[in-house]
Every structure is written in C-alpha cells, then in structure tokens.
Amino acid sequence: MTDNIDQPETEVSSAQTGEVNERPETSDTGDESATAETSASEVASESDFDEEEARLEFSDTVTIETGKDDLWAFISRAENLAECIPGAESVERLSERQYTCEITRGISRVRVSLDGEFELVEMNEPDWIVMEGNGFDSTTGSDFDVLAAMEMDEHDEGTNLSYSAELYYTGGVARLGARLLSRVIEGDIETYFQNIKDEVEAQ
C-alpha cells in the first residue's frame, strides 16, 4: 500500500521535534502581534511571482497498544482528529470519505491559517488508508497539497501505525525556507501521531 508514496532516505530525528511540538503562544495585542502581522504582510506581498512547486516528504512508524479495529474507529471520528491535530480549529466530516478542516499555526513570525479539505481516496478497513488533501492560506497566498498513507499492522504488542506523506506547496510561505517549514511540519506530524497514541492508550 505504501508504494503509492516514495519513502525519504533519512529517518525522522527525534531531536528536531522537541523544538516544535508545543503550540506557539500568540497574542492579539502588543508589539508581538504587530510584528507577526507585519511579517505576514511582507510574505504575502512577495508572493506575486512565478514560483516552482516545492515538495517535502515524511514517514515514520508509531506502536500503539491497541487492536487495529479500535485504532481505525478512533481515527475515523472527526472530533478525535480535531483533538489530535496541532492547531486544529475545527474538523468536520462531510461524508464517509470527505472532511473539511481549519488549522492555524505559527511558523517563525508568520501566522498561517489553512482552510482545507481532504478525502480518503483509497482504503481497506482496518488495514490501510490513502488520503489526498489541499489547503489555502490567504495570509501568505499559499497553496498546499498533500498525499498521505497510513497502514496498520497488528501484532502481540499492539498495532504498528506506519505513515508516509508528500507535501507540495507554492506561494509566499516558500519565503520562510524549506528547512524551517520541514522542521515545523515534521514536528506537527509527530505530535499528531503521539496524540493519537496517548488518547487511544488512555481509553
């Protein structure tokens, strides 16, 4: 199943995630807010140029002490996704395979607010899922497209949840740099799956 997505050559570094796992503190008042708004405006103003689409890749495996049927049931509920996704303002399930979401994250001094939707384009319950999604950030004029896959392999110790993802982006957010974006997004992905693990094992 995971042949749908190429695997990156290097594994995720746990040292990276310590810097980005916490949600950034933001303030609606004061100099910090003004600085963030100014920086966001600068990024947006520089987004009116022909820019080549950039790509990031991620993959890892987390072991969760539960059966794959229970794991599948948990990740299928929109309210659970909203609790586990860093920065999620809302996640709504439109149909068995379609969802919408609103996510707000701080990247450096820029506040990115994504309005997106995603669809489970292929799935074999409760073994694997292939998902496609897209989102738009009006602050920086940036588009994001993602192709991701999850595979659940049950064993005596629980279930191995393996994931891989390709993220493509264009627009002003590229001005922040691929290294910074990769670090923040990678940290959020790892936090998401750790949150799933914590929530499921606590039940």
Secondary structure as UniProt FT lines:
FT   HELIX           2..4
FT   HELIX           14..17
FT   TURN            18..20
FT   HELIX           30..45
FT   STRAND          54..64
FT   HELIX           68..75
FT   HELIX           78..84
FT   TURN            86..87
FT   STRAND          88..93
FT   STRAND          98..107
FT   TURN            108..109
FT   STRAND          110..124
FT   TURN            125..127
FT   STRAND          128..137
FT   TURN            138..141
FT   STRAND          142..155
FT   TURN            156..157
FT   STRAND          158..170
FT   HELIX           172..176
FT   HELIX           178..202
//
